[in-house]
């Protein structure tokens, strides 16, 4: 049973760079629910997709999404997040943290190559960490009174992720991260 718990906890640590979030109502804070995140599995590859809106301009959304050196203040499961190198709009970002699920927890690490298209797109490719393969794409589009996010990730975990529980675990972890990012976006926008 301990082995199964460890594997489930590792599933929670897959996406520490996940940016984004959803508009719940005109004056309500952005909120994305787990059931708004689609998770599919084909062979070893897990695909996650989500679209949502946050009531902030793209400039504020971009500021939060690319604040890698301060990401530990935004995402509570991270203990460190830092840019290791930058060549123009291509960065290498290393993150470490601890995923928590109930009374259990699991340490994780990731190293990703991030390609930025300012205020429009963030593409990430896994170089090392908890996945054998990781590619994500976040596209930002301005809307009246907000920013629309389209997020997609395809990954092959380096561990067994159960077919029945995997989608729920990924939805839960992403919704938690998305909501934390949206809250930070709204907080920074309110200060301006």
C-alpha positions as YAML, in Angstrom:
chain: A
units: angstrom
residues:
- id: 1
  name: UNK
  ca: [0.00, 0.00, 0.00]
- id: 2
  name: UNK
  ca: [2.90, 2.39, 0.72]
- id: 3
  name: UNK
  ca: [4.15, 1.91, -2.83]
- id: 4
  name: UNK
  ca: [0.73, 2.85, -4.24]
- id: 5
  name: UNK
  ca: [0.55, 5.95, -2.03]
- id: 6
  name: UNK
  ca: [4.01, 7.05, -3.14]
- id: 7
  name: UNK
  ca: [3.01, 6.67, -6.78]
- id: 8
  name: UNK
  ca: [-0.18, 8.66, -6.27]
- id: 9
  name: UNK
  ca: [1.74, 11.42, -4.52]
- id: 10
  name: UNK
  ca: [4.20, 11.65, -7.39]
- id: 11
  name: UNK
  ca: [1.24, 12.30, -9.67]
- id: 12
  name: UNK
  ca: [0.52, 15.46, -7.72]
- id: 13
  name: UNK
  ca: [3.94, 16.88, -8.53]
- id: 14
  name: UNK
  ca: [3.78, 16.69, -12.31]
- id: 15
  name: UNK
  ca: [2.90, 20.26, -13.24]
- id: 16
  name: UNK
  ca: [4.52, 22.83, -11.01]
- id: 17
  name: UNK
  ca: [4.59, 25.45, -13.78]
- id: 18
  name: UNK
  ca: [0.93, 25.26, -14.63]
- id: 19
  name: UNK
  ca: [-0.33, 28.84, -15.23]
- id: 20
  name: UNK
  ca: [-3.90, 30.05, -15.69]
- id: 21
  name: UNK
  ca: [-7.53, 30.50, -14.38]
- id: 22
  name: UNK
  ca: [-11.46, 30.98, -14.85]
- id: 23
  name: UNK
  ca: [-13.91, 33.78, -14.36]
- id: 24
  name: UNK
  ca: [-16.69, 32.66, -12.00]
- id: 25
  name: UNK
  ca: [-18.83, 35.80, -12.20]
- id: 26
  name: UNK
  ca: [-18.70, 39.51, -12.96]
- id: 27
  name: UNK
  ca: [-17.20, 40.60, -9.63]
- id: 28
  name: UNK
  ca: [-16.22, 37.22, -8.26]
- id: 29
  name: UNK
  ca: [-12.60, 36.11, -8.06]
- id: 30
  name: UNK
  ca: [-11.42, 33.84, -10.87]
- id: 31
  name: UNK
  ca: [-12.06, 30.19, -10.10]
- id: 32
  name: UNK
  ca: [-11.48, 27.04, -12.07]
- id: 33
  name: UNK
  ca: [-13.13, 23.83, -10.96]
- id: 34
  name: UNK
  ca: [-11.55, 20.41, -11.30]
- id: 35
  name: UNK
  ca: [-14.26, 19.24, -13.70]
- id: 36
  name: UNK
  ca: [-13.33, 22.03, -16.16]
- id: 37
  name: UNK
  ca: [-9.94, 20.38, -16.74]
- id: 38
  name: UNK
  ca: [-9.98, 17.58, -19.31]
- id: 39
  name: UNK
  ca: [-7.57, 14.71, -18.76]
- id: 40
  name: UNK
  ca: [-7.08, 11.91, -21.28]
- id: 41
  name: UNK
  ca: [-4.72, 8.98, -21.50]
- id: 42
  name: UNK
  ca: [-3.54, 7.31, -24.69]
- id: 43
  name: UNK
  ca: [-0.98, 4.60, -24.11]
- id: 44
  name: UNK
  ca: [1.67, 6.05, -21.78]
- id: 45
  name: UNK
  ca: [0.84, 9.67, -22.68]
- id: 46
  name: UNK
  ca: [-1.42, 11.79, -20.49]
- id: 47
  name: UNK
  ca: [-2.93, 14.91, -22.07]
- id: 48
  name: UNK
  ca: [-4.46, 17.74, -20.08]
- id: 49
  name: UNK
  ca: [-6.43, 20.65, -21.58]
- id: 50
  name: UNK
  ca: [-8.13, 23.66, -20.04]
- id: 51
  name: UNK
  ca: [-9.51, 27.01, -21.20]
- id: 52
  name: UNK
  ca: [-10.46, 29.80, -18.83]
- id: 53
  name: UNK
  ca: [-10.60, 33.55, -18.31]
- id: 54
  name: UNK
  ca: [-9.15, 35.75, -15.58]
- id: 55
  name: UNK
  ca: [-10.40, 39.34, -15.19]
- id: 56
  name: UNK
  ca: [-6.96, 40.96, -15.54]
- id: 57
  name: UNK
  ca: [-5.15, 42.43, -18.56]
- id: 58
  name: UNK
  ca: [-2.58, 40.25, -20.36]
- id: 59
  name: UNK
  ca: [0.28, 42.38, -18.98]
- id: 60
  name: UNK
  ca: [-0.61, 41.41, -15.39]
- id: 61
  name: UNK
  ca: [-1.22, 37.77, -16.31]
- id: 62
  name: UNK
  ca: [2.16, 37.65, -18.06]
- id: 63
  name: UNK
  ca: [3.92, 39.22, -15.10]
- id: 64
  name: UNK
  ca: [2.65, 36.47, -12.78]
- id: 65
  name: UNK
  ca: [3.12, 33.56, -15.19]
- id: 66
  name: UNK
  ca: [6.76, 34.46, -15.84]
- id: 67
  name: UNK
  ca: [7.75, 35.40, -12.27]
- id: 68
  name: UNK
  ca: [9.70, 32.15, -11.91]
- id: 69
  name: UNK
  ca: [12.17, 33.45, -9.32]
- id: 70
  name: UNK
  ca: [9.27, 34.39, -6.99]
- id: 71
  name: UNK
  ca: [6.98, 31.46, -7.79]
- id: 72
  name: UNK
  ca: [7.40, 29.97, -4.29]
- id: 73
  name: UNK
  ca: [5.36, 32.89, -2.93]
- id: 74
  name: UNK
  ca: [2.54, 32.02, -5.36]
- id: 75
  name: UNK
  ca: [2.49, 28.21, -5.35]
- id: 76
  name: UNK
  ca: [2.70, 26.81, -1.83]
- id: 77
  name: UNK
  ca: [3.90, 23.37, -2.95]
- id: 78
  name: UNK
  ca: [7.20, 24.86, -4.23]
- id: 79
  name: UNK
  ca: [10.23, 25.21, -1.96]
- id: 80
  name: UNK
  ca: [12.46, 26.65, -4.70]
- id: 81
  name: UNK
  ca: [12.03, 28.06, -8.19]
- id: 82
  name: UNK
  ca: [14.80, 29.73, -10.11]
- id: 83
  name: UNK
  ca: [15.91, 30.66, -13.57]
- id: 84
  name: UNK
  ca: [19.18, 28.84, -14.25]
- id: 85
  name: UNK
  ca: [19.86, 30.44, -17.62]
- id: 86
  name: UNK
  ca: [18.36, 32.90, -20.07]
- id: 87
  name: UNK
  ca: [19.20, 33.31, -23.75]
- id: 88
  name: UNK
  ca: [16.83, 35.89, -25.17]
- id: 89
  name: UNK
  ca: [13.32, 34.48, -24.74]
- id: 90
  name: UNK
  ca: [14.49, 30.93, -23.86]
- id: 91
  name: UNK
  ca: [14.97, 30.09, -20.19]
- id: 92
  name: UNK
  ca: [15.91, 27.05, -18.17]
- id: 93
  name: UNK
  ca: [13.85, 26.92, -14.98]
- id: 94
  name: UNK
  ca: [14.45, 24.56, -12.07]
- id: 95
  name: UNK
  ca: [11.77, 23.94, -9.45]
- id: 96
  name: UNK
  ca: [11.66, 21.79, -6.33]
- id: 97
  name: UNK
  ca: [8.88, 21.20, -3.90]
- id: 98
  name: UNK
  ca: [6.66, 18.85, -2.00]
- id: 99
  name: UNK
  ca: [3.28, 17.62, -3.16]
- id: 100
  name: UNK
  ca: [0.78, 17.03, -0.37]
- id: 101
  name: UNK
  ca: [-2.26, 14.82, -0.45]
- id: 102
  name: UNK
  ca: [-3.98, 14.46, 2.90]
- id: 103
  name: UNK
  ca: [-1.40, 13.34, 5.46]
- id: 104
  name: UNK
  ca: [1.02, 12.14, 2.78]
- id: 105
  name: UNK
  ca: [3.66, 14.13, 0.94]
- id: 106
  name: UNK
  ca: [6.29, 13.59, -1.75]
- id: 107
  name: UNK
  ca: [9.33, 15.64, -2.81]
- id: 108
  name: UNK
  ca: [9.68, 16.51, -6.52]
- id: 109
  name: UNK
  ca: [12.04, 18.30, -8.89]
- id: 110
  name: UNK
  ca: [11.75, 19.56, -12.46]
- id: 111
  name: UNK
  ca: [14.01, 21.23, -14.99]
- id: 112
  name: UNK
  ca: [12.24, 22.80, -17.98]
- id: 113
  name: UNK
  ca: [13.19, 24.78, -21.04]
- id: 114
  name: UNK
  ca: [10.72, 27.66, -21.33]
- id: 115
  name: UNK
  ca: [10.24, 29.53, -24.62]
- id: 116
  name: UNK
  ca: [8.45, 32.88, -24.27]
- id: 117
  name: UNK
  ca: [6.50, 34.79, -26.88]
- id: 118
  name: UNK
  ca: [5.89, 37.92, -24.76]
- id: 119
  name: UNK
  ca: [2.33, 38.39, -23.52]
- id: 120
  name: UNK
  ca: [1.05, 35.73, -25.94]
- id: 121
  name: UNK
  ca: [2.55, 32.27, -25.37]
- id: 122
  name: UNK
  ca: [4.60, 30.14, -22.97]
- id: 123
  name: UNK
  ca: [5.92, 26.80, -24.19]
- id: 124
  name: UNK
  ca: [7.69, 24.40, -21.85]
- id: 125
  name: UNK
  ca: [9.69, 21.26, -22.51]
- id: 126
  name: UNK
  ca: [10.85, 18.92, -19.77]
- id: 127
  name: UNK
  ca: [14.58, 18.33, -19.53]
- id: 128
  name: UNK
  ca: [14.65, 16.40, -16.21]
- id: 129
  name: UNK
  ca: [12.40, 15.59, -13.29]
- id: 130
  name: UNK
  ca: [9.30, 13.49, -12.66]
- id: 131
  name: UNK
  ca: [8.43, 12.85, -16.30]
- id: 132
  name: UNK
  ca: [10.18, 11.09, -19.17]
- id: 133
  name: UNK
  ca: [8.47, 13.49, -21.56]
- id: 134
  name: UNK
  ca: [6.79, 16.83, -20.88]
- id: 135
  name: UNK
  ca: [5.55, 19.49, -23.30]
- id: 136
  name: UNK
  ca: [3.12, 22.26, -22.44]
- id: 137
  name: UNK
  ca: [1.68, 25.24, -24.26]
- id: 138
  name: UNK
  ca: [-0.10, 28.22, -22.67]
- id: 139
  name: UNK
  ca: [-1.66, 30.76, -25.04]
- id: 140
  name: UNK
  ca: [-2.96, 34.11, -23.75]
- id: 141
  name: UNK
  ca: [-5.54, 36.16, -25.64]
- id: 142
  name: UNK
  ca: [-6.90, 39.58, -24.59]
- id: 143
  name: UNK
  ca: [-10.65, 39.89, -24.00]
- id: 144
  name: UNK
  ca: [-12.78, 42.82, -22.90]
- id: 145
  name: UNK
  ca: [-12.06, 43.00, -19.18]
- id: 146
  name: UNK
  ca: [-9.74, 40.01, -19.01]
- id: 147
  name: UNK
  ca: [-7.42, 37.43, -20.50]
- id: 148
  name: UNK
  ca: [-8.36, 34.06, -21.98]
- id: 149
  name: UNK
  ca: [-5.95, 31.20, -21.31]
- id: 150
  name: UNK
  ca: [-5.72, 28.04, -23.42]
- id: 151
  name: UNK
  ca: [-3.53, 25.43, -21.76]
- id: 152
  name: UNK
  ca: [-2.42, 22.04, -23.03]
- id: 153
  name: UNK
  ca: [0.14, 19.59, -21.71]
- id: 154
  name: UNK
  ca: [1.25, 16.16, -22.93]
- id: 155
  name: UNK
  ca: [3.42, 14.07, -20.64]
- id: 156
  name: UNK
  ca: [4.73, 10.61, -20.01]
- id: 157
  name: UNK
  ca: [5.30, 10.08, -16.27]
- id: 158
  name: UNK
  ca: [8.40, 8.19, -15.15]
- id: 159
  name: UNK
  ca: [6.20, 6.17, -12.79]
- id: 160
  name: UNK
  ca: [2.89, 4.33, -12.85]
- id: 161
  name: UNK
  ca: [-0.14, 6.64, -12.75]
- id: 162
  name: UNK
  ca: [-3.35, 4.65, -12.22]
- id: 163
  name: UNK
  ca: [-5.95, 5.03, -14.99]
- id: 164
  name: UNK
  ca: [-8.89, 5.36, -12.58]
- id: 165
  name: UNK
  ca: [-7.35, 7.82, -10.09]
- id: 166
  name: UNK
  ca: [-4.89, 9.63, -12.36]
- id: 167
  name: UNK
  ca: [-7.39, 12.06, -13.94]
- id: 168
  name: UNK
  ca: [-8.81, 13.11, -10.56]
- id: 169
  name: UNK
  ca: [-5.35, 13.65, -9.09]
- id: 170
  name: UNK
  ca: [-4.20, 15.73, -12.07]
- id: 171
  name: UNK
  ca: [-7.43, 17.75, -12.10]
- id: 172
  name: UNK
  ca: [-7.10, 18.45, -8.38]
- id: 173
  name: UNK
  ca: [-3.46, 19.52, -8.55]
- id: 174
  name: UNK
  ca: [-3.95, 21.73, -11.60]
- id: 175
  name: UNK
  ca: [-7.09, 23.40, -10.23]
- id: 176
  name: UNK
  ca: [-5.21, 24.19, -7.02]
- id: 177
  name: UNK
  ca: [-2.29, 25.70, -8.93]
- id: 178
  name: UNK
  ca: [-4.52, 27.56, -11.40]
- id: 179
  name: UNK
  ca: [-6.53, 29.11, -8.58]
- id: 180
  name: UNK
  ca: [-3.39, 30.21, -6.74]
- id: 181
  name: UNK
  ca: [-2.08, 31.85, -9.91]
- id: 182
  name: UNK
  ca: [-5.42, 33.59, -10.57]
- id: 183
  name: UNK
  ca: [-5.51, 34.92, -7.02]
- id: 184
  name: UNK
  ca: [-2.02, 36.39, -7.44]
- id: 185
  name: UNK
  ca: [-3.00, 37.97, -10.77]
- id: 186
  name: UNK
  ca: [-6.07, 39.58, -9.24]
- id: 187
  name: UNK
  ca: [-4.09, 40.75, -6.19]
- id: 188
  name: UNK
  ca: [-1.45, 42.44, -8.35]
- id: 189
  name: UNK
  ca: [-4.10, 44.00, -10.58]
- id: 190
  name: UNK
  ca: [-6.03, 45.38, -7.59]
- id: 191
  name: UNK
  ca: [-2.87, 47.11, -6.28]
- id: 192
  name: UNK
  ca: [-2.46, 49.05, -9.55]
...
